[in-house]
Amino acid sequence: MLSAIIVAAGEGERLKQKLGMRKQYFPLKDGKELFLSSLTLFANDPSFSTILLVIPPDDEDKVKSILKREGLEQRVELAFGGKSREESVLNALNYLLVTHANCPEEMRVFIHDADRPFLSKAFLETLKEDSKEEECLVPYLPLTASIYNLQEGRYVPRKDFGLIQTPEVFSLSVLKDAFMNTEDLSLFTDEGSLVAEHGYQVKFIKGEEDNIKISDEKDLDYALWKVSKHE
């Protein structure tokens, strides 16, 4: 049994001023909002029993209108974001536990950034398969540049570091334990670091080069170029 949490609750301040809107609503492809790219991938996969989209509370009417336009209003459920990413995921987790109280503890929950619009179906299938044997699964990309520690004044081996991607995948029981036993969620930037802090072994899997996160103008320019190349 699988569930997905798509996080689209951020303000995206680095791009909001330039775009005049939150980046998740930017028309990336065919005039459709950016967040739809990954949301549709999950929504079209029948192995996911529940799809939760986490949004800013003041965008509820806007998002409901978009989902209705796309025929997704029955497939996708909404949860509201908090002050940080981890608060947003916690809100979604609480919604899942209350609204779908019969979910089994071993259910796998996929948590994905909505501003990563190029997640491929093939890689999603890989994660689904690997998560059958792993309770904590996190994709990453190895570093190719040299790494210098400015605080310590020395180079460090790049093989010891990786760039984390999403979707991150966890069993429901692991997520519940980690979130419910953490006092300060602001100390964590993703769920992998949170569950690792609670002693869980995280399995890392090599991610996709194209699965970029759109954070600034350079990322957006690349995304627009990539979309135009495939038209």
C-alpha positions, 0 to 999 in steps of 0.5 A: 500500500502506497501513499504520496505527499506532494509538498507545494506549500512554500513561498518560494521568495527567490522567484516569487518577486520576479514571477509575481506568483508562487513558483508552484503556479508558474505555467511551465508546460502547455500553460499548466501549473508547475506543481501539476507535473509531478502531481499528475505522475503520482495521481495517474499511478493506481498503486498509490491509494492516497495522494495528498497535496500540501498547499498554502492555506490561502490558496485552497480555492485556487488549487481546488479550481485547478484540480477540478479543471484537470479532473483530479478533484476526486483523486487528490486530497488537500492538506495545509502547509505550516511555517516550515517544510517539516511542519507542512509534512507533519500537517500532511501526516496528521491529516493522513492518520486522521482521515485514513486511520486504517492505513497499515503501519508498513505502508510506504509514504512517498514525500516529494517536492512539487518544485521538482517537475521532472521526476520520471516514471521509470525512477518512480518505479525503481523507488517503488520496487526498492521500497518493498525491502527498505523502510527509509529510502532517499535518492541522492546525486554524487558530487562531481566538484571539489569540496572545500570546508570554509570553516575548517580551511581544508578540502574534504573528499567529495565521495563522502557527500551527496546532494539529496533529492526527492521523493524520499520514501518511508514506512508510516511507522517510521514517520510517525515515530520520528515526527511525534518524538521531535520537539524542534522540527526547524532543525531538519530540512528533510525527512531523511535527516529527521528519521536518521536522527532517531536512529533509523538506517537510511538507504541511499539510492542514486537519483536522476540528473534531471530531477532538479529542484526549481529554486532560482532563475537559473533553475527556471531557465533550465526548466523552460529550456528542457520543456522547449527541447521536448516540444 
